[in-house]
């Protein structure tokens, strides 16, 4: 049986069209699942994040800027900007820091509907912390309260082992008493 050239081309196009129609299509991208499955999980991660941040902050040596990097790894946004500015200035001025901050209270504050932003209320005992200038004079205000009432805001990040980074720490007058 002899087929014309036109018939062969038409058959090839038909086979190609059928095979193309049968080519598996890529699977749709999965819908990302939330990082946390409950408010309790989000609060637990937020607390772990802030405790890790305070732990590395307590290890900072202002004469060694390399120690700042561990602090920066736990921060983003406002907190990161402020610490970069302040730690760099303290180093440049020859200041020193002694003592450690102690978390005496961390309680849940608020959490966003999608569990990506968490606020904690806390209390920090800073009575042991002294910042000194290059001449050894204290830079701590005489009226500093030994225990500080704080609000901590953390937000999701793929760059954090807990899934969150500290975004902002501020004083507060509401929430639990310190």
PyMOL commands that set and color helices and strands:
alter all, ss='L'
color gray80, all
select helices_A, chain A and resi 5-22+39-57+65-72+77-93
alter helices_A, ss='H'
color red, helices_A
select strands_A, chain A and resi 96-98+102-111+117-125+130-132+147-156+164-171
alter strands_A, ss='S'
color yellow, strands_A
deselect
rebuild
show_as cartoon
